[in-house]
Amino acid sequence: MRTGRKILISGASRGIGLAAAKLLVARGDQVIGTASDGKRLEKAAQALGNGFIPVVADLRDPAAGEKLAAVVAARWGSLDSLVNNAGINLSGDGIVSEPAANLAITFQLNVFAPHGLVKALLPLLKKGVEPRILNVSSESGQRKRMTEKCGDPSYCLSKYALNGLTQLWASGLEGEVAVNAMHPGWIQSDMGGPDATDTLEAGGRRVLQALDKPFVETGKFWYGSEDFSW
C-alpha cells in the first residue's frame, strides 16, 4: 500500500465518498473532494482537516471537468487517482411506470459526468504515479439484473452503462492508467436507506481496497477485494 497519493473524489460531501475521504486523509493521502452542495462540503472539510481540499462543482455542468482539472493542475500538477463516486437514484417504480425523464437525468450524473471527468483529467492522470480510475458502480449494474424486474430501471441501466464504460476505458488506456469498477455493498446512506446491511465505513474501506489493488489490475469489477461478475 502506497500512501501520500493525490486523489480526486466526486460526491465527497456525504455517504461513501465522504467515508472514503476520511480514511484516505487519515492514512496520509491528499484528497480533492467535490460536490454540488457547498455547505455540506465545507462541513466535511472542517472535519477532515488540511488533507482535504473542497471544490464545489455541479457535475451536470459540462464545464465542471475543466474546472476541476484547473484546480488539480494548480494544486498538484498531476493526479494519482480519480474516484467517480457521485451518483443518483430517482426511481423505484419499475420500467413500466418510471417517468421517461428519469433516464436522461440519471445518465447525466451516473454515466456522462464520470466520462467527462476522465476526459478532462486524463492528461493529469498520465503525469501521476501508477494512475488509477475507480468507478463506484453497483451490483444493480450486473448484466443479470437486466433480465430481472429491477425496481430502479434508470439506476440499473446507468450502472450497467458505467460498467461498460469502465471496460472501454480500461482497454483504451491499458498500460497507462488502470481503470476499474467496484460495488461498495448495500450501504446505510441516503441512497441505501436505513435497512441496508453495511455501514458507511465499510463502503469507504472497500473503496480503499480497490484503490490499493496492484497497478497491473485493470478492467475489473470488484466487491471490496473480491472479483465480482459483470
Z-matrix of the N, CA and C atoms (Angstrom, degrees):
N
C 1 1.456
C 2 1.522 1 109.63
N 3 1.341 2 116.85 1 126.23
C 4 1.454 3 121.63 2 177.86
C 5 1.522 4 109.25 3 -105.57
N 6 1.309 5 116.51 4 127.39
C 7 1.460 6 121.00 5 177.31
C 8 1.523 7 109.48 6 -103.49
N 9 1.323 8 116.31 7 179.91
C 10 1.450 9 120.47 8 -177.52
C 11 1.510 10 113.08 9 77.92
N 12 1.326 11 117.02 10 16.98
C 13 1.458 12 120.79 11 -179.74
C 14 1.524 13 111.62 12 -77.70
N 15 1.319 14 115.79 13 156.81
C 16 1.463 15 123.12 14 177.14
C 17 1.527 16 107.34 15 -104.27
N 18 1.327 17 115.81 16 115.22
C 19 1.460 18 121.93 17 -168.54
C 20 1.518 19 110.40 18 -129.49
N 21 1.316 20 116.90 19 137.15
C 22 1.461 21 122.06 20 172.00
C 23 1.522 22 108.71 21 -110.83
N 24 1.336 23 116.55 22 129.51
C 25 1.458 24 122.36 23 179.01
C 26 1.516 25 109.00 24 -122.05
N 27 1.314 26 117.46 25 124.67
C 28 1.460 27 120.52 26 173.53
C 29 1.528 28 109.20 27 -86.83
N 30 1.330 29 116.13 28 152.49
C 31 1.456 30 119.78 29 -177.83
C 32 1.517 31 111.98 30 65.36
N 33 1.332 32 116.54 31 43.79
C 34 1.470 33 121.15 32 -171.03
C 35 1.528 34 113.87 33 -97.21
N 36 1.324 35 118.29 34 5.70
C 37 1.461 36 119.81 35 -177.47
C 38 1.525 37 112.88 36 -86.74
N 39 1.328 38 117.51 37 -10.79
C 40 1.460 39 120.51 38 -178.80
C 41 1.532 40 109.29 39 -163.99
N 42 1.324 41 115.38 40 176.61
C 43 1.461 42 120.98 41 172.89
C 44 1.515 43 114.23 42 61.13
N 45 1.325 44 115.41 43 -145.88
C 46 1.461 45 122.24 44 -176.45
C 47 1.523 46 111.43 45 -62.44
N 48 1.334 47 116.85 46 -38.32
C 49 1.463 48 119.93 47 -179.60
C 50 1.510 49 112.21 48 -61.21
N 51 1.326 50 116.84 49 -43.94
C 52 1.457 51 120.87 50 178.88
C 53 1.520 52 111.00 51 -68.88
N 54 1.343 53 116.69 52 -40.90
C 55 1.464 54 120.36 53 179.08
C 56 1.528 55 111.12 54 -60.92
N 57 1.336 56 116.53 55 -42.91
C 58 1.468 57 120.40 56 178.62
C 59 1.526 58 110.86 57 -66.51
N 60 1.331 59 116.18 58 -41.87
C 61 1.468 60 120.05 59 -179.96
C 62 1.526 61 110.96 60 -60.14
N 63 1.316 62 117.55 61 -42.31
C 64 1.469 63 121.56 62 178.86
C 65 1.524 64 110.91 63 -58.32
N 66 1.329 65 115.91 64 -46.08
C 67 1.460 66 120.29 65 -178.19
C 68 1.525 67 111.60 66 -67.82
N 69 1.322 68 116.96 67 -39.29
C 70 1.462 69 120.91 68 -179.41
C 71 1.527 70 111.16 69 -66.88
N 72 1.326 71 116.95 70 -45.68
C 73 1.464 72 120.71 71 178.90
C 74 1.524 73 110.66 72 -63.38
N 75 1.333 74 116.15 73 -39.94
C 76 1.465 75 120.45 74 -178.19
C 77 1.524 76 111.84 75 -62.58
N 78 1.311 77 117.58 76 -29.63
C 79 1.472 78 119.18 77 -178.74
C 80 1.530 79 112.98 78 -95.19
N 81 1.337 80 117.16 79 0.10
C 82 1.449 81 119.42 80 173.25
C 83 1.504 82 116.92 81 110.23
N 84 1.324 83 118.15 82 5.76
C 85 1.464 84 120.75 83 175.23
C 86 1.526 85 109.62 84 -82.64
N 87 1.329 86 116.02 85 159.40
C 88 1.458 87 121.98 86 174.63
C 89 1.527 88 108.08 87 -104.45
N 90 1.327 89 116.36 88 135.97
C 91 1.462 90 120.20 89 -174.41
C 92 1.520 91 110.66 90 -129.61
N 93 1.317 92 116.24 91 126.58
C 94 1.458 93 121.55 92 163.38
C 95 1.519 94 105.93 93 -94.43
N 96 1.315 95 115.61 94 118.53
C 97 1.459 96 120.60 95 -179.62
C 98 1.505 97 109.93 96 -109.84
N 99 1.327 98 116.41 97 131.89
C 100 1.450 99 120.36 98 -178.53
C 101 1.520 100 111.15 99 -121.78
N 102 1.320 101 115.65 100 148.07
C 103 1.461 102 122.71 101 176.46
C 104 1.525 103 107.32 102 -164.14
N 105 1.323 104 116.10 103 165.55
C 106 1.466 105 119.60 104 -179.85
C 107 1.522 106 112.36 105 -87.75
N 108 1.330 107 117.67 106 -19.92
C 109 1.455 108 122.52 107 -178.20
C 110 1.537 109 109.30 108 -92.53
N 111 1.327 110 116.13 109 100.86
C 112 1.454 111 120.37 110 -175.20
C 113 1.520 112 113.93 111 -64.09
N 114 1.332 113 117.75 112 -36.69
C 115 1.465 114 120.82 113 -179.21
C 116 1.524 115 110.93 114 -66.21
N 117 1.326 116 116.58 115 -44.65
C 118 1.477 117 120.34 116 177.87
C 119 1.520 118 110.38 117 -62.90
N 120 1.330 119 115.66 118 -40.87
C 121 1.461 120 120.23 119 -176.50
C 122 1.525 121 110.91 120 -67.29
N 123 1.315 122 116.87 121 -39.63
C 124 1.454 123 120.56 122 178.79
C 125 1.530 124 110.67 123 -66.60
N 126 1.321 125 116.62 124 -37.95
C 127 1.466 126 120.44 125 176.45
C 128 1.524 127 110.38 126 -62.49
N 129 1.329 128 116.77 127 -40.95
C 130 1.459 129 120.83 128 177.18
C 131 1.524 130 110.79 129 -63.29
N 132 1.321 131 116.06 130 -41.94
C 133 1.468 132 120.56 131 -179.17
C 134 1.525 133 111.28 132 -63.05
N 135 1.316 134 116.99 133 -39.97
C 136 1.460 135 120.84 134 178.79
C 137 1.522 136 111.30 135 -64.05
N 138 1.331 137 116.18 136 -35.19
C 139 1.465 138 120.48 137 -179.14
C 140 1.524 139 112.24 138 -76.37
N 141 1.326 140 117.00 139 -33.57
C 142 1.466 141 120.53 140 -173.06
C 143 1.519 142 113.66 141 -89.81
N 144 1.321 143 118.21 142 -24.66
C 145 1.456 144 119.73 143 176.95
C 146 1.517 145 114.41 144 87.88
N 147 1.334 146 115.85 145 -160.56
C 148 1.461 147 121.90 146 -169.96
C 149 1.522 148 114.96 147 -67.40
N 150 1.306 149 118.15 148 -20.08
C 151 1.461 150 119.77 149 -178.97
C 152 1.508 151 113.79 150 -76.94
N 153 1.345 152 116.32 151 -5.66
C 154 1.470 153 121.58 152 -177.50
C 155 1.518 154 109.63 153 -117.29
N 156 1.327 155 116.17 154 124.21
C 157 1.461 156 122.04 155 -179.04
C 158 1.522 157 108.39 156 -111.61
N 159 1.344 158 118.86 157 111.26
C 160 1.461 159 120.70 158 -178.55
C 161 1.525 160 111.81 159 -83.10
N 162 1.329 161 116.12 160 135.24
C 163 1.464 162 121.01 161 175.60
C 164 1.528 163 107.70 162 -135.37
N 165 1.317 164 116.59 163 114.50
C 166 1.461 165 120.84 164 179.61
C 167 1.529 166 109.10 165 -74.94
N 168 1.322 167 116.28 166 126.77
C 169 1.464 168 121.14 167 178.38
C 170 1.525 169 109.41 168 -155.90
N 171 1.310 170 116.33 169 133.58
C 172 1.458 171 122.42 170 174.83
C 173 1.519 172 107.25 171 -94.10
N 174 1.309 173 116.79 172 109.80
C 175 1.465 174 120.29 173 -173.63
C 176 1.527 175 112.98 174 -69.69
N 177 1.322 176 116.92 175 -7.66
C 178 1.469 177 119.37 176 173.95
C 179 1.525 178 111.01 177 -77.32
N 180 1.312 179 116.28 178 -14.08
C 181 1.464 180 122.32 179 178.25
C 182 1.529 181 108.66 180 -81.92
N 183 1.332 182 118.64 181 122.44
C 184 1.470 183 120.65 182 -179.68
C 185 1.521 184 113.87 183 -57.52
N 186 1.333 185 116.66 184 -21.86
C 187 1.467 186 119.88 185 -179.00
C 188 1.526 187 112.98 186 -87.07
N 189 1.335 188 117.71 187 -2.94
C 190 1.467 189 120.63 188 -175.17
C 191 1.526 190 112.22 189 -62.26
N 192 1.310 191 117.47 190 -39.99
C 193 1.461 192 121.13 191 -178.42
C 194 1.518 193 111.92 192 -61.53
N 195 1.325 194 116.22 193 -44.75
C 196 1.464 195 119.84 194 179.86
C 197 1.529 196 111.19 195 -67.70
N 198 1.331 197 116.62 196 -35.30
C 199 1.461 198 120.36 197 176.69
C 200 1.524 199 110.58 198 -61.52
N 201 1.325 200 116.26 199 -46.35
C 202 1.461 201 120.21 200 -179.60
C 203 1.522 202 111.51 201 -68.43
N 204 1.322 203 116.77 202 -37.19
C 205 1.466 204 119.93 203 177.67
C 206 1.524 205 110.50 204 -61.93
N 207 1.331 206 116.74 205 -38.66
C 208 1.462 207 120.33 206 179.22
C 209 1.525 208 111.17 207 -65.42
N 210 1.334 209 116.87 208 -38.51
C 211 1.466 210 120.62 209 178.29
C 212 1.525 211 110.43 210 -65.49
N 213 1.343 212 116.19 211 -46.29
C 214 1.470 213 120.67 212 -179.97
C 215 1.526 214 110.31 213 -61.53
N 216 1.330 215 116.12 214 -44.74
C 217 1.467 216 120.06 215 -179.23
C 218 1.525 217 111.34 216 -61.20
N 219 1.328 218 116.28 217 -41.79
C 220 1.466 219 119.88 218 -178.49
C 221 1.526 220 112.17 219 -71.20
N 222 1.333 221 117.14 220 -37.44
C 223 1.463 222 121.58 221 -177.03
C 224 1.522 223 112.25 222 -79.20
N 225 1.315 224 115.89 223 -46.79
C 226 1.464 225 120.24 224 -168.74
C 227 1.528 226 114.55 225 -122.47
N 228 1.316 227 118.05 226 -31.68
C 229 1.462 228 120.83 227 -176.59
C 230 1.507 229 114.07 228 82.26
N 231 1.340 230 116.64 229 -7.05
C 232 1.461 231 121.40 230 178.75
C 233 1.531 232 107.67 231 -162.34
N 234 1.326 233 116.04 232 170.71
C 235 1.462 234 121.41 233 -179.36
C 236 1.520 235 108.67 234 -141.46
N 237 1.329 236 116.81 235 132.27
C 238 1.466 237 120.92 236 -179.35
C 239 1.532 238 112.50 237 -92.01
N 240 1.324 239 117.32 238 -33.55
C 241 1.469 240 119.32 239 -177.98
C 242 1.518 241 110.72 240 -148.84
N 243 1.340 242 114.60 241 140.10
C 244 1.462 243 122.93 242 172.04
C 245 1.522 244 107.77 243 -116.95
N 246 1.329 245 116.50 244 122.91
C 247 1.464 246 121.30 245 176.46
C 248 1.518 247 108.46 246 -109.85
N 249 1.319 248 116.17 247 106.23
C 250 1.461 249 122.02 248 177.20
C 251 1.525 250 108.31 249 -82.92
N 252 1.325 251 115.47 250 92.97
C 253 1.461 252 120.91 251 -174.09
C 254 1.526 253 113.45 252 -108.76
N 255 1.331 254 118.10 253 -29.78
C 256 1.461 255 120.76 254 -175.67
C 257 1.522 256 110.77 255 -58.21
N 258 1.325 257 115.81 256 138.53
C 259 1.457 258 119.69 257 -179.76
C 260 1.510 259 111.70 258 -163.21
N 261 1.339 260 115.26 259 170.98
C 262 1.458 261 121.55 260 -177.73
C 263 1.522 262 109.61 261 -144.07
N 264 1.310 263 115.99 262 147.72
C 265 1.465 264 122.39 263 174.78
C 266 1.518 265 107.24 264 -137.38
N 267 1.329 266 117.11 265 110.25
C 268 1.462 267 121.84 266 -172.58
C 269 1.518 268 114.83 267 -98.57
N 270 1.317 269 116.84 268 -21.27
C 271 1.456 270 117.58 269 -164.85
C 272 1.510 271 114.28 270 -124.95
N 273 1.319 272 115.34 271 150.04
C 274 1.449 273 121.44 272 170.53
C 275 1.507 274 109.82 273 -141.06
N 276 1.324 275 116.11 274 30.04
C 277 1.464 276 121.50 275 -170.91
C 278 1.523 277 115.30 276 -104.10
N 279 1.336 278 118.05 277 -8.09
C 280 1.453 279 119.26 278 -176.17
C 281 1.517 280 111.33 279 84.88
N 282 1.310 281 116.87 280 161.80
C 283 1.458 282 122.66 281 -172.11
C 284 1.523 283 112.81 282 -64.49
N 285 1.323 284 118.19 283 -31.09
C 286 1.462 285 121.07 284 -177.17
C 287 1.524 286 111.36 285 -72.20
N 288 1.317 287 117.12 286 -41.92
C 289 1.465 288 121.29 287 -173.72
C 290 1.519 289 114.63 288 -96.22
N 291 1.310 290 118.62 289 -14.23
C 292 1.463 291 120.54 290 -175.33
C 293 1.522 292 111.22 291 -63.63
N 294 1.339 293 118.43 292 134.08
C 295 1.468 294 121.24 293 175.91
C 296 1.525 295 111.19 294 -59.33
N 297 1.318 296 116.54 295 137.93
C 298 1.461 297 120.73 296 -177.24
C 299 1.520 298 111.93 297 -60.10
N 300 1.333 299 117.49 298 -32.72
C 301 1.466 300 121.22 299 -177.11
C 302 1.526 301 112.18 300 -65.28
N 303 1.325 302 117.65 301 -22.72
C 304 1.472 303 120.10 302 -177.23
C 305 1.516 304 112.38 303 -61.22
N 306 1.311 305 116.79 304 -33.65
C 307 1.465 306 119.89 305 -177.54
C 308 1.525 307 110.50 306 -63.40
N 309 1.328 308 116.86 307 -47.56
C 310 1.467 309 120.53 308 -178.72
C 311 1.522 310 111.11 309 -64.91
N 312 1.338 311 117.22 310 -42.40
C 313 1.461 312 121.44 311 -179.22
C 314 1.529 313 110.38 312 -63.59
N 315 1.323 314 116.44 313 -44.17
C 316 1.462 315 121.27 314 -177.43
C 317 1.517 316 111.65 315 -68.66
N 318 1.330 317 116.78 316 -43.48
C 319 1.460 318 119.79 317 179.69
C 320 1.526 319 111.09 318 -64.82
N 321 1.334 320 117.29 319 -32.54
C 322 1.456 321 119.88 320 -178.74
C 323 1.524 322 111.11 321 -58.45
N 324 1.338 323 116.70 322 -43.77
C 325 1.461 324 119.78 323 -176.89
C 326 1.526 325 113.07 324 -90.99
N 327 1.324 326 117.29 325 -36.04
C 328 1.470 327 120.36 326 -173.33
C 329 1.524 328 114.11 327 -86.67
N 330 1.333 329 117.51 328 -19.72
C 331 1.472 330 120.17 329 -176.67
C 332 1.531 331 111.94 330 -124.69
N 333 1.340 332 116.27 331 -56.95
C 334 1.466 333 119.35 332 -175.09
C 335 1.529 334 112.04 333 -66.99
N 336 1.341 335 117.10 334 -38.20
C 337 1.470 336 119.75 335 -179.52
C 338 1.525 337 112.25 336 -63.84
N 339 1.349 338 119.49 337 -50.14
C 340 1.463 339 117.92 338 177.52
C 341 1.525 340 113.28 339 -61.72
N 342 1.328 341 116.31 340 -36.19
C 343 1.465 342 119.58 341 177.79
C 344 1.531 343 109.80 342 -62.79
N 345 1.334 344 115.92 343 -42.19
C 346 1.463 345 119.98 344 178.92
C 347 1.515 346 112.67 345 -65.90
N 348 1.332 347 117.10 346 -37.51
C 349 1.466 348 120.02 347 178.15
C 350 1.518 349 111.08 348 -65.07
N 351 1.316 350 116.65 349 -40.89
C 352 1.466 351 119.45 350 177.50
C 353 1.521 352 110.14 351 -60.74
N 354 1.319 353 116.75 352 -46.69
C 355 1.468 354 120.86 353 179.93
C 356 1.536 355 111.10 354 -58.05
N 357 1.324 356 115.67 355 -46.07
C 358 1.460 357 120.09 356 -175.49
C 359 1.521 358 112.88 357 -71.64
N 360 1.336 359 116.62 358 -36.12
C 361 1.466 360 121.12 359 -173.33
C 362 1.526 361 113.64 360 -95.90
N 363 1.312 362 117.48 361 -5.22
C 364 1.465 363 120.26 362 -175.74
C 365 1.524 364 113.49 363 -57.58
N 366 1.329 365 120.78 364 -44.31
C 367 1.471 366 118.97 365 178.68
C 368 1.526 367 112.88 366 -58.98
N 369 1.328 368 116.77 367 -34.88
C 370 1.467 369 120.53 368 179.07
C 371 1.518 370 111.10 369 -76.15
N 372 1.326 371 117.43 370 -35.16
C 373 1.462 372 120.77 371 175.80
C 374 1.530 373 110.89 372 -63.18
N 375 1.308 374 116.44 373 -39.19
C 376 1.462 375 120.03 374 -179.03
C 377 1.531 376 112.11 375 -66.85
N 378 1.325 377 116.94 376 -16.31
C 379 1.464 378 121.35 377 175.00
C 380 1.523 379 111.78 378 -91.95
N 381 1.334 380 117.02 379 -7.01
C 382 1.456 381 121.48 380 -177.59
C 383 1.518 382 112.60 381 -80.63
N 384 1.324 383 115.28 382 175.77
C 385 1.459 384 122.62 383 179.20
C 386 1.535 385 108.58 384 -94.96
N 387 1.335 386 116.60 385 119.07
C 388 1.469 387 121.65 386 -177.50
C 389 1.528 388 110.36 387 42.89
N 390 1.331 389 117.03 388 59.94
C 391 1.466 390 121.35 389 -171.71
C 392 1.524 391 113.02 390 -66.02
N 393 1.324 392 113.68 391 145.79
C 394 1.460 393 120.92 392 -176.48
C 395 1.522 394 110.53 393 -135.21
N 396 1.324 395 115.13 394 146.55
C 397 1.459 396 122.98 395 168.07
C 398 1.525 397 106.72 396 -119.11
N 399 1.324 398 116.62 397 126.10
C 400 1.457 399 121.30 398 178.99
C 401 1.520 400 108.56 399 -121.84
N 402 1.323 401 116.30 400 119.48
C 403 1.453 402 122.43 401 178.27
C 404 1.523 403 109.69 402 -98.77
N 405 1.326 404 116.49 403 119.28
C 406 1.464 405 120.09 404 177.92
C 407 1.525 406 107.54 405 -79.88
N 408 1.314 407 115.19 406 106.27
C 409 1.457 408 122.34 407 -176.35
C 410 1.531 409 109.30 408 -104.75
N 411 1.314 410 116.87 409 -142.62
C 412 1.459 411 121.39 410 -177.44
C 413 1.516 412 109.62 411 -165.71
N 414 1.328 413 115.16 412 154.48
C 415 1.460 414 118.65 413 171.75
C 416 1.527 415 110.65 414 -61.57
N 417 1.330 416 116.25 415 -21.52
C 418 1.469 417 120.73 416 177.74
C 419 1.521 418 112.25 417 -65.17
N 420 1.337 419 116.49 418 -17.03
C 421 1.454 420 120.38 419 179.06
C 422 1.512 421 114.47 420 -93.83
N 423 1.330 422 116.97 421 5.47
C 424 1.458 423 119.62 422 176.27
C 425 1.528 424 110.17 423 -68.33
N 426 1.332 425 115.87 424 149.18
C 427 1.464 426 119.82 425 -176.27
C 428 1.524 427 112.00 426 -58.94
N 429 1.328 428 116.63 427 -35.77
C 430 1.457 429 119.54 428 -177.20
C 431 1.524 430 111.78 429 -63.05
N 432 1.349 431 116.33 430 -26.49
C 433 1.463 432 119.27 431 179.82
C 434 1.524 433 112.02 432 -69.05
N 435 1.343 434 116.25 433 -20.90
C 436 1.466 435 118.98 434 179.01
C 437 1.532 436 111.28 435 -72.33
N 438 1.319 437 117.57 436 -16.62
C 439 1.464 438 121.30 437 179.29
C 440 1.523 439 111.29 438 -101.53
N 441 1.330 440 116.46 439 2.04
C 442 1.460 441 121.33 440 179.63
C 443 1.527 442 109.56 441 -106.78
N 444 1.306 443 116.73 442 170.72
C 445 1.456 444 120.99 443 177.49
C 446 1.533 445 109.28 444 -83.89
N 447 1.319 446 115.15 445 79.77
C 448 1.465 447 120.83 446 -179.66
C 449 1.528 448 109.48 447 -68.79
N 450 1.325 449 116.35 448 125.69
C 451 1.453 450 120.01 449 -179.60
C 452 1.510 451 113.62 450 -74.23
N 453 1.334 452 116.82 451 -16.55
C 454 1.468 453 122.19 452 -178.61
C 455 1.526 454 108.76 453 -124.42
N 456 1.337 455 117.92 454 70.56
C 457 1.470 456 120.31 455 -168.79
C 458 1.518 457 115.12 456 -59.06
N 459 1.327 458 118.35 457 -43.11
C 460 1.467 459 119.39 458 -179.43
C 461 1.524 460 111.13 459 -65.28
N 462 1.324 461 116.54 460 -38.45
C 463 1.460 462 120.92 461 177.83
C 464 1.528 463 110.19 462 -65.63
N 465 1.341 464 116.48 463 -48.95
C 466 1.470 465 120.18 464 179.79
C 467 1.524 466 110.99 465 -58.14
N 468 1.321 467 116.13 466 -45.97
C 469 1.458 468 120.11 467 -177.92
C 470 1.524 469 111.46 468 -67.15
N 471 1.334 470 117.06 469 -36.71
C 472 1.465 471 119.58 470 179.30
C 473 1.524 472 111.25 471 -66.09
N 474 1.331 473 117.66 472 -38.95
C 475 1.462 474 120.27 473 178.74
C 476 1.531 475 111.06 474 -72.38
N 477 1.319 476 116.72 475 -32.34
C 478 1.467 477 120.98 476 173.81
C 479 1.534 478 109.18 477 -62.41
N 480 1.341 479 115.79 478 -43.27
C 481 1.468 480 120.36 479 178.07
C 482 1.526 481 111.02 480 -66.71
N 483 1.336 482 117.23 481 -39.06
C 484 1.465 483 120.56 482 178.29
C 485 1.526 484 110.87 483 -63.01
N 486 1.321 485 116.25 484 -37.56
C 487 1.466 486 119.61 485 176.83
C 488 1.524 487 110.78 486 -64.31
N 489 1.325 488 116.19 487 -42.14
C 490 1.463 489 119.48 488 177.09
C 491 1.517 490 111.81 489 -63.91
N 492 1.320 491 116.00 490 -40.18
C 493 1.463 492 121.12 491 177.44
C 494 1.525 493 110.45 492 -62.17
N 495 1.326 494 116.27 493 -39.32
C 496 1.464 495 120.94 494 177.13
C 497 1.527 496 110.86 495 -57.39
N 498 1.316 497 116.11 496 -45.77
C 499 1.458 498 120.36 497 -178.49
C 500 1.529 499 111.65 498 -67.03
N 501 1.327 500 116.95 499 -38.60
C 502 1.460 501 120.42 500 178.53
C 503 1.527 502 111.32 501 -65.26
N 504 1.333 503 116.92 502 -44.78
C 505 1.461 504 120.17 503 178.39
C 506 1.530 505 111.05 504 -65.78
N 507 1.326 506 116.69 505 -39.33
C 508 1.470 507 119.80 506 179.25
C 509 1.521 508 110.89 507 -60.64
N 510 1.311 509 115.88 508 -41.17
C 511 1.467 510 120.06 509 178.89
C 512 1.529 511 110.84 510 -68.19
N 513 1.324 512 116.13 511 -43.26
C 514 1.463 513 120.20 512 -177.33
C 515 1.512 514 113.99 513 -70.35
N 516 1.342 515 116.91 514 -25.39
C 517 1.467 516 120.80 515 -176.37
C 518 1.521 517 112.96 516 -112.65
N 519 1.309 518 117.30 517 15.99
C 520 1.464 519 120.88 518 -177.04
C 521 1.528 520 110.95 519 -54.56
N 522 1.329 521 115.56 520 130.57
C 523 1.454 522 121.39 521 -179.74
C 524 1.512 523 114.02 522 86.96
N 525 1.347 524 116.91 523 -13.05
C 526 1.464 525 120.88 524 -179.71
C 527 1.520 526 112.13 525 -110.54
N 528 1.333 527 115.72 526 -50.22
C 529 1.465 528 122.16 527 -179.28
C 530 1.526 529 108.27 528 -136.35
N 531 1.326 530 117.47 529 129.50
C 532 1.466 531 121.02 530 175.72
C 533 1.525 532 108.64 531 -79.92
N 534 1.321 533 116.83 532 130.03
C 535 1.465 534 121.48 533 -176.89
C 536 1.526 535 108.92 534 -126.63
N 537 1.312 536 116.55 535 121.24
C 538 1.461 537 120.87 536 -176.97
C 539 1.524 538 111.05 537 -142.28
N 540 1.324 539 115.51 538 164.26
C 541 1.460 540 122.70 539 175.62
C 542 1.524 541 108.54 540 -120.62
N 543 1.328 542 116.10 541 160.15
C 544 1.452 543 119.29 542 178.18
C 545 1.526 544 110.59 543 -149.15
N 546 1.332 545 114.44 544 150.21
C 547 1.462 546 122.74 545 173.00
C 548 1.521 547 107.12 546 -101.78
N 549 1.335 548 119.14 547 119.26
C 550 1.464 549 120.27 548 -174.90
C 551 1.517 550 114.88 549 -80.95
N 552 1.332 551 117.43 550 -9.86
C 553 1.454 552 121.30 551 -174.13
C 554 1.517 553 110.37 552 105.97
N 555 1.324 554 115.89 553 177.11
C 556 1.467 555 120.91 554 175.78
C 557 1.522 556 106.21 555 -90.03
N 558 1.324 557 115.67 556 102.90
C 559 1.463 558 122.14 557 -165.21
C 560 1.531 559 111.93 558 -101.95
N 561 1.314 560 115.31 559 141.88
C 562 1.461 561 122.47 560 177.36
C 563 1.529 562 109.63 561 -76.42
N 564 1.321 563 115.13 562 74.50
C 565 1.462 564 122.29 563 -178.78
C 566 1.527 565 108.12 564 -125.69
N 567 1.326 566 116.02 565 -177.22
C 568 1.461 567 119.30 566 176.22
C 569 1.521 568 110.89 567 -58.87
N 570 1.324 569 117.22 568 -35.93
C 571 1.454 570 120.99 569 -179.87
C 572 1.524 571 111.62 570 -80.01
N 573 1.326 572 117.01 571 -43.92
C 574 1.464 573 120.86 572 -175.68
C 575 1.516 574 113.95 573 -73.45
N 576 1.336 575 115.78 574 -30.06
C 577 1.452 576 119.89 575 178.11
C 578 1.521 577 113.30 576 86.75
N 579 1.327 578 116.74 577 169.16
C 580 1.467 579 121.80 578 -174.76
C 581 1.525 580 114.80 579 -72.23
N 582 1.331 581 117.09 580 -17.09
C 583 1.460 582 119.92 581 -178.81
C 584 1.531 583 113.26 582 -87.93
N 585 1.320 584 116.62 583 -2.24
C 586 1.464 585 120.98 584 -178.98
C 587 1.524 586 110.82 585 -61.38
N 588 1.323 587 115.49 586 154.22
C 589 1.467 588 121.29 587 -172.43
C 590 1.520 589 113.92 588 -92.26
N 591 1.345 590 118.55 589 -15.22
C 592 1.462 591 121.12 590 -174.96
C 593 1.524 592 111.52 591 -117.34
N 594 1.324 593 116.36 592 144.01
C 595 1.461 594 121.70 593 178.12
C 596 1.524 595 111.01 594 -77.19
N 597 1.323 596 115.04 595 163.98
C 598 1.457 597 119.96 596 175.19
C 599 1.519 598 111.02 597 -60.89
N 600 1.325 599 117.35 598 -40.16
C 601 1.465 600 119.91 599 179.90
C 602 1.525 601 111.05 600 -61.83
N 603 1.340 602 116.61 601 -38.49
C 604 1.467 603 119.54 602 178.03
C 605 1.520 604 110.75 603 -62.28
N 606 1.325 605 116.55 604 -41.70
C 607 1.458 606 119.67 605 176.96
C 608 1.512 607 112.10 606 -64.18
N 609 1.328 608 116.13 607 -41.11
C 610 1.459 609 120.08 608 177.47
C 611 1.508 610 112.35 609 -62.77
N 612 1.323 611 117.01 610 -40.61
C 613 1.469 612 120.76 611 179.66
C 614 1.520 613 111.36 612 -65.87
N 615 1.315 614 116.86 613 -33.23
C 616 1.473 615 119.30 614 177.60
C 617 1.525 616 110.68 615 -68.42
N 618 1.320 617 116.93 616 -33.34
C 619 1.472 618 119.20 617 173.89
C 620 1.524 619 109.75 618 -61.70
N 621 1.327 620 117.35 619 -45.26
C 622 1.467 621 120.94 620 179.01
C 623 1.519 622 111.32 621 -63.54
N 624 1.325 623 117.78 622 -40.29
C 625 1.462 624 120.57 623 178.70
C 626 1.522 625 110.56 624 -60.13
N 627 1.328 626 116.43 625 -40.76
C 628 1.463 627 119.87 626 179.52
C 629 1.524 628 111.28 627 -69.25
N 630 1.328 629 117.44 628 -40.30
C 631 1.464 630 120.57 629 178.96
C 632 1.522 631 112.26 630 -66.28
N 633 1.331 632 116.50 631 -27.13
C 634 1.459 633 120.83 632 -176.41
C 635 1.527 634 113.75 633 -89.50
N 636 1.318 635 117.07 634 2.09
C 637 1.460 636 119.62 635 175.96
C 638 1.533 637 109.92 636 -63.65
N 639 1.322 638 117.72 637 153.93
C 640 1.473 639 119.63 638 178.68
C 641 1.523 640 111.95 639 -56.78
N 642 1.312 641 115.78 640 146.11
C 643 1.463 642 121.60 641 -176.70
C 644 1.528 643 112.38 642 -58.97
N 645 1.314 644 117.36 643 -28.65
C 646 1.466 645 120.04 644 -178.18
C 647 1.519 646 112.19 645 -70.63
N 648 1.334 647 117.09 646 -15.57
C 649 1.462 648 120.58 647 178.87
C 650 1.531 649 108.88 648 -78.78
N 651 1.316 650 116.77 649 116.52
C 652 1.456 651 120.80 650 -179.87
C 653 1.522 652 109.28 651 -148.59
N 654 1.343 653 115.26 652 155.02
C 655 1.460 654 120.08 653 -178.34
C 656 1.511 655 112.66 654 70.80
N 657 1.349 656 117.37 655 29.27
C 658 1.456 657 121.54 656 -176.11
C 659 1.534 658 110.80 657 -112.52
N 660 1.333 659 114.62 658 159.86
C 661 1.462 660 122.92 659 174.53
C 662 1.519 661 106.37 660 -122.48
N 663 1.337 662 117.25 661 119.60
C 664 1.461 663 121.29 662 -174.07
C 665 1.521 664 112.41 663 -119.34
N 666 1.316 665 114.69 664 153.39
C 667 1.461 666 122.78 665 166.59
C 668 1.513 667 104.82 666 -116.81
N 669 1.338 668 116.30 667 92.97
C 670 1.454 669 119.78 668 -171.02
C 671 1.515 670 108.76 669 69.72
N 672 1.331 671 116.63 670 -119.46
C 673 1.462 672 121.20 671 -179.95
C 674 1.532 673 111.69 672 -99.64
N 675 1.337 674 117.16 673 2.54
C 676 1.459 675 120.87 674 -176.82
C 677 1.521 676 111.95 675 -101.54
N 678 1.325 677 116.46 676 146.60
C 679 1.458 678 120.92 677 175.44
C 680 1.530 679 109.82 678 -67.13
N 681 1.314 680 115.90 679 142.48
C 682 1.460 681 122.72 680 -179.43
C 683 1.525 682 107.23 681 -125.12
N 684 1.294 683 119.08 682 149.19
C 685 1.459 684 120.95 683 -177.72
C 686 1.533 685 110.81 684 -83.93
N 687 1.329 686 116.01 685 140.36
C 688 1.449 687 121.01 686 178.26
C 689 1.533 688 109.96 687 -67.01
